[in-house]
């Protein structure tokens, strides 16, 4: 009953609900008393259901996502565990493999930007939709010929443009992180991997692949390549 009332208070911006409705980051800043360590978010967006301790690629994807901890910004976890993508020579490496996860996160973010821009449901990937389908559908609708490589560059351009806007608003490497609890507290339930994501290592790989500076700012080299 209390939880249902809190939901109503949030919806009506009434009492404590007015604060909780601003998100856990803002609420923790106001409540204090060590509440910050319990406010699980990235860049102000609360964590979804998918635990980044179970998927290393998901960890770096959450940390670098333009909008924070948002699983469909990359869908990296499903490409770690079961989905392949022949067009980028990808086969599932396994959830707790470390090498290559920064690169995978960047590639899947670019691909998800294509799905968003084409107004396509990302879950269609579970039904077998791949980049070649996107390329063909784009040509059928617009009459403009393109290639998978050109489409991937478009996705990369979109992501870097978002990053430039975020940089202008003060976002940098300091914000590309995860809540401390998810980097230090292992999962202990039966059958769960005790893995902790080595975020620093994967973030370095991610930045190098994206050709960003150590501070998380797109370099002049990548901006020139993308025409930004």
Backbone as JSON, one array per atom type, in Angstrom:
{
  "sequence": "XXXXXXXXXXXXXXXXXXXXXXXXXXXXXXXXXXXXXXXXXXXXXXXXXXXXXXXXXXXXXXXXXXXXXXXXXXXXXXXXXXXXXXXXXXXXXXXXXXXXXXXXXXXXXXXXXXXXXXXXXXXXXXXXXXXXXXXXXXXXXXXXXXXXXXXXXXXXXXXXXXXXXXXXXXXXXXXXXXXXXXXXXXXXXXXXXXXXXXXXXXXXXXXXXXXXXXXXXXXXXXXXXXXX",
  "N": [[0.83, -1.2, 0.0], [1.94, 1.22, 0.79], [3.92, 1.57, -1.16], [2.36, 1.84, -3.46], [1.1, 4.22, -2.87], [3.28, 5.95, -2.88], [3.88, 5.87, -5.6], [1.66, 7.2, -6.62], [2.09, 9.7, -5.46], [4.44, 10.48, -6.72], [3.53, 10.7, -9.36], [1.76, 12.81, -9.07], [3.41, 14.77, -8.23], [3.62, 15.33, -5.49], [4.37, 16.07, -2.12], [6.99, 14.02, -0.87], [7.09, 12.76, -3.27], [7.43, 14.68, -5.23], [10.14, 15.18, -5.17], [11.26, 12.6, -5.59], [10.36, 12.14, -8.14], [12.14, 13.49, -9.71], [14.19, 11.83, -10.18], [16.7, 9.38, -9.13], [19.29, 10.36, -8.75], [19.07, 13.15, -8.25], [17.37, 13.01, -6.04], [18.98, 11.65, -4.16], [21.0, 13.52, -3.8], [19.66, 15.45, -2.4], [18.61, 14.14, -0.16], [20.83, 13.04, 1.11], [22.9, 11.62, 3.72], [24.44, 9.27, 3.13], [22.99, 8.29, 1.01], [23.66, 8.53, -1.63], [25.31, 6.43, -2.48], [23.51, 4.44, -2.87], [22.03, 5.2, -4.98], [21.56, 4.15, -7.93], [22.66, 4.85, -10.99], [23.52, 6.12, -14.27], [24.91, 8.95, -15.54], [22.65, 10.22, -14.59], [20.47, 8.71, -15.38], [18.48, 6.07, -14.34], [19.41, 2.65, -13.55], [18.65, -0.03, -15.77], [17.08, -3.32, -16.01], [19.13, -5.05, -16.61], [22.07, -6.42, -15.56], [25.25, -5.03, -15.42], [27.41, -6.36, -14.38], [27.22, -8.9, -15.21], [27.68, -8.85, -17.89], [30.33, -7.8, -19.6], [30.68, -6.14, -21.86], [28.28, -4.77, -21.88], [28.63, -3.22, -19.65], [30.6, -1.26, -20.37], [29.2, -0.12, -22.41], [26.91, 0.97, -21.13], [28.27, 2.89, -19.58], [29.24, 4.69, -21.46], [27.12, 5.5, -22.97], [25.05, 7.92, -24.57], [22.81, 8.82, -23.21], [22.96, 7.69, -20.74], [22.49, 4.9, -18.48], [21.17, 2.8, -20.45], [19.75, 0.16, -21.9], [18.98, -0.46, -24.55], [20.4, 1.31, -26.03], [22.59, 0.16, -27.02], [22.31, -2.58, -26.98], [24.25, -4.37, -26.37], [24.66, -6.56, -24.71], [23.18, -8.73, -25.74], [24.55, -9.28, -28.04], [26.89, -10.11, -26.99], [26.2, -12.53, -25.9], [24.45, -14.14, -27.56], [23.63, -13.23, -30.18], [24.69, -12.9, -33.56], [26.5, -10.98, -36.04], [27.06, -10.89, -39.14], [27.92, -8.91, -40.93], [29.69, -7.27, -39.6], [31.59, -9.02, -38.95], [31.09, -10.45, -36.59], [30.8, -12.75, -33.93], [29.23, -14.21, -31.08], [31.16, -13.58, -28.21], [30.99, -14.34, -25.57], [29.85, -13.5, -22.27], [31.65, -12.58, -20.15], [34.13, -12.26, -21.24], [36.84, -10.04, -21.82], [38.58, -8.68, -23.66], [38.13, -6.8, -26.59], [35.6, -5.91, -25.97], [35.16, -3.18, -25.6], [35.33, -2.27, -28.21], [33.22, -3.71, -29.36], [31.05, -2.57, -27.98], [31.09, 0.06, -29.0], [30.55, -0.42, -31.72], [28.0, -1.63, -31.63], [26.51, 0.44, -30.54], [26.62, 2.28, -32.64], [25.17, 0.85, -34.56], [22.64, 0.67, -33.33], [21.9, 3.33, -33.44], [21.3, 3.54, -36.11], [18.99, 1.94, -36.32], [17.28, 3.52, -34.74], [17.21, 5.91, -36.27], [16.05, 5.05, -38.62], [13.61, 4.44, -37.73], [12.94, 1.9, -36.8], [12.09, -1.07, -35.01], [14.2, -2.18, -32.49], [14.14, -4.69, -31.44], [13.59, -6.32, -33.51], [15.86, -7.47, -34.34], [16.09, -9.84, -33.0], [14.54, -11.44, -34.49], [16.01, -11.9, -36.7], [16.7, -9.7, -38.27], [19.15, -7.84, -39.9], [22.06, -5.79, -40.7], [22.23, -5.77, -43.49], [19.57, -6.03, -44.26], [18.59, -3.55, -43.38], [20.0, -1.83, -45.05], [18.99, -2.58, -47.58], [16.23, -2.02, -47.28], [16.3, 0.72, -46.87], [17.18, 1.6, -49.39], [15.04, 0.7, -51.0], [12.97, 2.35, -50.11], [13.89, 5.01, -50.42], [15.15, 5.13, -52.87], [17.79, 5.59, -53.13], [20.97, 4.32, -53.54], [23.07, 2.55, -51.29], [25.64, 1.38, -49.02], [26.52, -1.2, -46.65], [28.74, -0.38, -45.22], [28.68, 2.41, -45.53], [26.34, 2.95, -44.15], [27.03, 2.17, -41.57], [28.95, 4.11, -41.05], [27.28, 6.32, -40.99], [25.81, 5.77, -38.66], [27.9, 5.97, -36.83], [28.56, 8.65, -37.16], [26.26, 9.91, -36.16], [26.38, 9.1, -33.48], [28.75, 10.33, -32.6], [28.09, 13.0, -32.97], [26.12, 13.32, -31.02], [27.79, 12.97, -28.84], [29.47, 15.21, -29.02], [27.64, 17.24, -28.46], [27.0, 16.55, -25.82], [29.55, 16.87, -24.7], [29.79, 19.64, -24.89], [27.96, 20.32, -23.0], [29.23, 19.65, -20.72], [29.86, 16.99, -20.25], [32.25, 14.39, -19.87], [35.11, 12.2, -19.67], [34.97, 11.72, -16.93], [32.33, 11.24, -16.44], [31.77, 8.91, -17.72], [31.18, 6.29, -16.42], [30.34, 3.79, -13.93], [28.01, 3.09, -11.25], [29.57, 2.83, -8.05], [29.01, 0.53, -6.57], [28.51, -1.42, -8.48], [30.93, -1.89, -9.51], [32.47, -2.88, -7.53], [31.17, -4.65, -5.75], [30.55, -8.0, -5.69], [28.33, -10.29, -7.32], [26.56, -12.74, -5.54], [24.71, -14.75, -5.49], [23.51, -18.1, -5.99], [24.74, -19.75, -8.81], [25.36, -17.47, -10.18], [27.75, -15.47, -11.89], [30.75, -14.27, -10.37], [31.88, -12.1, -11.53], [33.43, -8.9, -11.98], [33.21, -5.97, -13.83], [36.05, -4.86, -15.64], [36.28, -1.83, -15.97], [37.96, 0.39, -16.59], [39.98, -0.63, -18.3], [38.47, -1.52, -20.5], [37.26, 0.84, -21.25], [39.41, 2.34, -22.14], [40.06, 0.91, -24.45], [37.72, 1.33, -25.87], [37.72, 4.16, -26.23], [40.01, 4.41, -27.79], [39.26, 3.0, -30.09], [37.14, 4.59, -30.97], [38.5, 6.84, -31.56], [38.77, 8.97, -29.76], [39.85, 11.48, -27.41], [41.82, 11.06, -24.37], [40.25, 12.23, -22.5], [37.75, 11.77, -23.34], [36.75, 13.09, -25.59], [35.78, 13.61, -28.92], [38.27, 13.32, -31.4], [40.03, 15.58, -33.63], [40.7, 14.17, -35.86], [38.74, 12.11, -36.16], [36.49, 13.67, -36.4], [36.93, 15.02, -38.77], [36.93, 12.89, -40.56], [34.26, 12.12, -40.38], [32.94, 14.31, -41.24], [32.14, 16.34, -39.5]],
  "CA": [[0.0, 0.0, 0.0], [2.84, 2.38, 0.86], [4.56, 1.74, -2.47], [1.37, 2.36, -4.39], [0.88, 5.63, -2.54], [4.46, 6.67, -3.38], [3.71, 6.01, -7.05], [0.68, 8.28, -6.83], [2.72, 10.96, -5.07], [5.37, 10.84, -7.8], [2.73, 11.13, -10.51], [1.11, 14.08, -8.76], [4.44, 15.69, -7.72], [3.1, 15.72, -4.17], [5.21, 15.66, -1.01], [8.27, 13.42, -1.25], [6.99, 12.38, -4.67], [7.96, 15.76, -6.08], [11.59, 14.98, -5.23], [11.56, 11.31, -6.21], [10.05, 12.25, -9.56], [13.28, 14.08, -10.41], [15.19, 10.78, -10.38], [17.44, 8.99, -7.93], [20.47, 11.2, -8.54], [18.63, 14.38, -7.59], [16.83, 12.67, -4.72], [20.09, 11.33, -3.28], [21.71, 14.77, -3.48], [18.86, 16.19, -1.42], [18.41, 13.34, 1.06], [22.18, 12.78, 1.65], [22.99, 10.49, 4.65], [24.98, 8.12, 2.39], [22.04, 7.77, 0.02], [24.25, 8.58, -2.97], [25.84, 5.12, -2.86], [22.39, 3.56, -3.22], [21.37, 5.77, -6.16], [22.2, 3.49, -9.07], [22.36, 5.56, -12.23], [24.63, 6.6, -15.09], [24.55, 10.25, -16.1], [21.33, 10.61, -14.12], [19.43, 7.76, -15.78], [18.5, 4.89, -13.48], [19.81, 1.39, -14.17], [17.58, -0.96, -16.18], [17.09, -4.63, -15.35], [20.24, -5.88, -17.07], [23.2, -6.16, -14.67], [26.51, -4.96, -16.17], [28.4, -7.3, -13.84], [27.05, -10.16, -15.93], [28.06, -8.64, -19.29], [31.35, -6.75, -19.6], [30.41, -5.18, -22.93], [27.16, -3.93, -21.44], [29.17, -2.28, -18.67], [31.21, -0.11, -21.05], [28.14, 0.52, -23.19], [26.18, 1.83, -20.19], [29.12, 4.0, -19.14], [29.5, 5.65, -22.54], [25.88, 5.85, -23.67], [24.75, 9.35, -24.57], [21.73, 9.13, -22.28], [23.15, 7.0, -19.48], [22.3, 3.44, -18.43], [20.02, 2.51, -21.3], [20.22, -1.08, -22.52], [18.78, -0.51, -26.0], [21.32, 2.21, -26.72], [23.62, -0.66, -27.65], [21.94, -4.01, -27.0], [25.53, -5.08, -26.41], [24.6, -7.83, -23.98], [22.69, -9.84, -26.57], [25.61, -9.61, -28.99], [27.89, -10.84, -26.22], [25.75, -13.85, -25.47], [23.79, -15.04, -28.51], [23.4, -12.74, -31.54], [25.84, -12.65, -34.44], [26.3, -9.92, -37.04], [28.08, -11.2, -40.16], [28.41, -7.72, -41.63], [30.83, -6.71, -38.86], [32.41, -10.19, -38.59], [30.9, -10.68, -35.16], [30.16, -13.91, -33.33], [29.18, -13.96, -29.63], [32.39, -13.98, -27.54], [30.75, -14.73, -24.18], [29.58, -12.3, -21.48], [32.69, -12.05, -19.27], [35.36, -11.96, -21.99], [37.16, -8.61, -21.71], [39.18, -8.15, -24.89], [37.22, -6.52, -27.69], [34.28, -5.46, -25.54], [35.05, -1.75, -25.87], [35.05, -2.15, -29.65], [31.86, -4.21, -29.59], [30.1, -1.57, -27.48], [31.04, 1.16, -29.96], [29.89, -0.88, -32.95], [26.57, -1.84, -31.41], [25.91, 1.77, -30.39], [26.44, 2.83, -33.99], [24.09, 0.11, -35.21], [21.36, 1.06, -32.72], [21.56, 4.65, -33.97], [20.66, 3.31, -37.41], [17.61, 1.5, -36.06], [16.52, 4.7, -34.29], [17.04, 6.87, -37.35], [15.16, 4.46, -39.61], [12.33, 4.21, -37.04], [12.72, 0.45, -36.76], [12.16, -1.68, -33.68], [15.47, -2.87, -32.29], [13.91, -6.1, -31.11], [13.49, -7.1, -34.75], [17.12, -8.21, -34.47], [15.88, -11.2, -32.48], [13.88, -12.17, -35.56], [16.93, -12.1, -37.81], [16.99, -8.48, -39.04], [20.56, -7.48, -39.84], [22.41, -4.55, -41.41], [21.92, -5.9, -44.91], [18.15, -5.71, -44.41], [18.44, -2.1, -43.24], [20.52, -1.23, -46.29], [18.05, -2.84, -48.67], [14.98, -1.3, -47.04], [16.58, 2.14, -47.1], [17.22, 1.8, -50.85], [13.69, 0.52, -51.54], [12.11, 3.48, -49.73], [14.41, 6.3, -50.88], [15.69, 5.05, -54.22], [19.22, 5.89, -53.06], [21.83, 3.17, -53.27], [24.05, 2.74, -50.23], [26.33, 0.15, -48.63], [26.55, -1.43, -45.21], [29.82, 0.45, -44.67], [28.19, 3.79, -45.47], [25.34, 3.03, -43.09], [27.75, 2.13, -40.3], [29.54, 5.44, -40.88], [26.19, 7.21, -40.58], [25.57, 5.52, -37.24], [29.04, 6.52, -36.11], [28.43, 10.11, -37.21], [25.19, 10.29, -35.23], [26.83, 8.94, -32.09], [29.75, 11.36, -32.3], [27.39, 14.28, -32.85], [25.55, 13.32, -29.67], [28.88, 13.15, -27.88], [29.89, 16.61, -29.07], [26.64, 18.02, -27.72], [27.2, 16.25, -24.41], [30.79, 17.53, -24.3], [29.49, 21.06, -24.72], [27.17, 20.44, -21.76], [30.08, 19.32, -19.58], [30.12, 15.55, -20.12], [33.59, 13.97, -20.28], [35.47, 10.87, -19.15], [34.55, 11.58, -15.53], [30.94, 10.79, -16.42], [31.69, 7.6, -18.37], [31.48, 5.36, -15.35], [29.21, 3.06, -13.36], [27.93, 3.21, -9.79], [30.66, 2.11, -7.38], [28.57, -0.8, -6.13], [28.56, -2.36, -9.59], [32.34, -2.1, -9.83], [33.18, -3.39, -6.35], [30.42, -5.69, -5.04], [30.3, -9.15, -6.55], [27.07, -11.02, -7.16], [26.87, -13.94, -4.75], [23.63, -15.74, -5.56], [23.89, -19.36, -6.6], [24.69, -19.79, -10.26], [25.74, -16.18, -10.76], [29.18, -15.22, -12.02], [31.24, -13.22, -9.47], [32.62, -11.15, -12.36], [33.32, -7.44, -11.87], [33.71, -5.44, -15.11], [37.24, -4.01, -15.6], [35.8, -0.73, -16.8], [39.04, 1.23, -17.08], [40.62, -1.3, -19.44], [37.55, -1.54, -21.64], [37.03, 2.22, -21.66], [40.58, 2.74, -22.94], [39.89, 0.29, -25.77], [36.59, 2.02, -26.5], [38.16, 5.49, -26.67], [40.97, 4.24, -28.89], [38.51, 2.62, -31.28], [36.35, 5.74, -31.43], [39.43, 7.94, -31.84], [38.51, 10.06, -28.83], [40.97, 11.77, -26.52], [41.74, 10.4, -23.07], [39.19, 12.9, -21.75], [36.45, 11.39, -23.89], [36.31, 14.09, -26.56], [36.12, 13.19, -30.28], [39.45, 13.99, -31.92], [39.87, 16.26, -34.91], [40.83, 13.13, -36.89], [37.46, 11.44, -36.4], [35.52, 14.67, -36.85], [37.19, 15.27, -40.2], [36.48, 11.7, -41.29], [32.8, 12.05, -40.36], [32.38, 15.55, -41.77], [31.51, 17.08, -38.4]],
  "C": [[0.87, 1.25, 0.0], [3.49, 2.64, -0.49], [3.6, 2.31, -3.49], [1.1, 3.84, -4.14], [2.05, 6.48, -3.02], [4.36, 6.89, -4.89], [2.75, 7.14, -7.37], [1.31, 9.63, -6.52], [3.72, 11.43, -6.12], [4.59, 11.39, -8.99], [2.09, 12.49, -10.31], [2.1, 15.14, -8.28], [4.03, 16.25, -6.37], [4.02, 15.2, -3.08], [6.55, 15.14, -1.47], [8.26, 12.99, -2.71], [7.52, 13.42, -5.62], [9.47, 15.63, -6.23], [11.94, 13.68, -5.95], [11.3, 11.34, -7.71], [11.16, 12.87, -10.37], [14.4, 13.07, -10.64], [16.03, 10.54, -9.15], [18.67, 9.86, -7.7], [20.1, 12.46, -7.79], [18.11, 14.1, -6.19], [17.95, 12.39, -3.73], [20.86, 12.58, -2.88], [20.97, 15.56, -2.41], [18.77, 15.44, -0.09], [19.72, 13.16, 1.82], [22.17, 11.57, 2.59], [23.38, 9.2, 3.92], [24.03, 7.56, 1.34], [22.62, 7.75, -1.38], [24.74, 7.2, -3.41], [24.74, 4.12, -3.22], [21.64, 4.06, -4.46], [22.06, 5.23, -7.4], [21.76, 4.13, -10.38], [23.65, 5.8, -13.0], [24.17, 7.88, -15.76], [23.12, 10.67, -15.74], [20.2, 9.68, -14.52], [19.59, 6.47, -14.96], [18.84, 3.62, -14.26], [18.58, 0.59, -14.6], [17.78, -2.33, -15.52], [18.37, -5.42, -15.6], [21.52, -5.49, -16.33], [24.51, -6.15, -15.45], [27.61, -5.83, -15.59], [28.32, -8.65, -14.55], [27.53, -10.07, -17.37], [29.06, -7.49, -19.35], [31.12, -5.71, -20.69], [29.28, -4.24, -22.57], [27.64, -2.87, -20.47], [29.75, -1.05, -19.36], [30.19, 0.6, -21.92], [27.31, 1.44, -22.32], [26.99, 3.09, -19.88], [29.25, 5.08, -20.2], [28.25, 6.09, -23.29], [25.58, 7.34, -23.53], [23.74, 9.72, -23.5], [21.86, 8.42, -20.94], [22.85, 5.52, -19.6], [21.03, 3.04, -19.16], [20.37, 1.32, -22.17], [20.03, -1.11, -24.04], [19.6, 0.53, -26.75], [22.45, 1.44, -27.4], [23.22, -2.12, -27.82], [23.18, -4.89, -26.96], [25.45, -6.45, -25.76], [24.12, -8.99, -24.84], [23.7, -10.23, -27.64], [26.79, -10.29, -28.29], [27.5, -12.3, -26.04], [25.17, -14.74, -26.57], [23.61, -14.53, -29.94], [24.71, -12.56, -32.3], [25.48, -11.53, -35.4], [27.36, -10.11, -38.11], [28.7, -9.97, -40.8], [29.57, -7.03, -40.91], [31.73, -7.83, -38.35], [32.31, -10.51, -37.1], [30.22, -12.0, -34.88], [30.21, -13.72, -31.82], [30.43, -14.46, -28.91], [32.18, -14.54, -26.14], [30.69, -13.5, -23.3], [30.77, -11.73, -20.71], [34.06, -11.96, -19.95], [35.59, -10.46, -21.95], [37.64, -8.03, -23.04], [38.13, -7.97, -25.99], [35.88, -5.96, -27.28], [34.1, -3.95, -25.72], [34.7, -1.5, -27.33], [33.63, -2.6, -29.96], [30.82, -3.19, -29.13], [29.96, -0.41, -28.46], [30.29, 0.76, -31.22], [28.39, -1.05, -32.75], [25.85, -0.52, -31.16], [25.66, 2.4, -31.75], [25.26, 2.17, -34.69], [22.73, 0.52, -34.64], [20.93, 2.46, -33.16], [20.89, 4.53, -35.34], [19.21, 2.87, -37.23], [16.75, 2.67, -35.62], [16.21, 5.63, -35.45], [16.08, 6.37, -38.43], [13.79, 4.12, -39.03], [11.95, 2.73, -37.06], [12.86, -0.06, -35.34], [13.46, -2.47, -33.54], [15.29, -4.35, -31.97], [13.71, -6.96, -32.35], [14.78, -7.87, -35.01], [16.97, -9.65, -33.98], [15.16, -12.07, -33.51], [14.74, -12.33, -36.79], [17.24, -10.87, -38.63], [18.44, -8.07, -38.81], [20.81, -6.23, -40.69], [22.08, -4.62, -42.89], [20.45, -5.6, -45.17], [17.93, -4.2, -44.33], [18.88, -1.39, -44.51], [19.51, -1.38, -47.43], [16.76, -2.04, -48.5], [15.15, 0.19, -47.29], [16.56, 2.45, -48.6], [15.83, 1.68, -51.46], [12.83, 1.76, -51.29], [12.57, 4.78, -50.39], [14.84, 6.3, -52.35], [17.18, 5.33, -54.28], [20.0, 4.63, -52.72], [22.8, 3.51, -52.14], [24.71, 1.4, -49.95], [26.24, 0.0, -47.13], [27.6, -0.53, -44.56], [29.38, 1.91, -44.53], [27.16, 3.95, -44.35], [26.01, 3.01, -41.72], [28.42, 3.47, -40.02], [28.49, 6.45, -40.46], [25.88, 7.02, -39.11], [26.67, 6.09, -36.37], [28.96, 8.04, -36.06], [27.38, 10.6, -36.21], [25.68, 10.21, -33.8], [27.83, 10.01, -31.71], [29.12, 12.74, -32.19], [26.73, 14.4, -31.48], [26.63, 13.59, -28.63], [29.37, 14.59, -27.86], [28.93, 17.51, -28.31], [26.81, 17.8, -26.23], [28.48, 16.89, -23.89], [30.55, 19.01, -24.02], [28.73, 21.31, -23.42], [27.95, 19.97, -20.53], [30.38, 17.85, -19.38], [31.52, 15.23, -20.62], [33.86, 12.59, -19.68], [34.98, 10.67, -17.72], [33.13, 11.04, -15.41], [30.75, 9.41, -17.04], [32.06, 6.52, -17.36], [30.21, 4.66, -14.92], [29.15, 3.32, -11.87], [28.98, 2.32, -9.13], [30.25, 0.7, -6.97], [28.69, -1.84, -7.24], [29.99, -2.64, -10.05], [33.1, -2.78, -8.7], [32.48, -4.53, -5.63], [30.06, -6.83, -6.0], [28.91, -9.73, -6.3], [27.38, -12.37, -6.5], [25.77, -15.0, -4.79], [24.1, -16.98, -6.31], [23.72, -19.31, -8.12], [25.09, -18.51, -10.95], [27.26, -16.05, -10.83], [29.6, -14.12, -11.05], [31.97, -12.11, -10.22], [32.36, -9.69, -11.96], [33.92, -6.85, -13.15], [34.95, -4.56, -14.93], [37.03, -2.77, -16.48], [36.93, 0.11, -17.39], [39.71, 0.66, -18.32], [39.73, -1.25, -20.68], [37.28, -0.13, -22.15], [38.19, 2.73, -22.51], [40.49, 2.16, -24.35], [38.79, 0.99, -26.56], [37.02, 3.38, -27.05], [39.11, 5.38, -27.86], [40.24, 3.9, -30.19], [37.73, 3.8, -31.85], [37.22, 6.91, -31.85], [39.02, 9.18, -31.06], [39.77, 10.3, -28.01], [40.79, 11.02, -25.21], [40.67, 11.02, -22.18], [37.8, 12.59, -22.3], [35.87, 12.4, -24.86], [36.71, 13.62, -27.96], [37.28, 14.01, -30.84], [39.15, 14.68, -33.25], [39.94, 15.25, -36.06], [39.48, 12.49, -37.2], [36.41, 12.44, -36.88], [35.7, 14.97, -38.33], [36.69, 14.1, -41.03], [34.95, 11.69, -41.43], [32.13, 13.32, -40.89], [31.65, 16.37, -40.72], [32.36, 18.29, -38.02]]
}
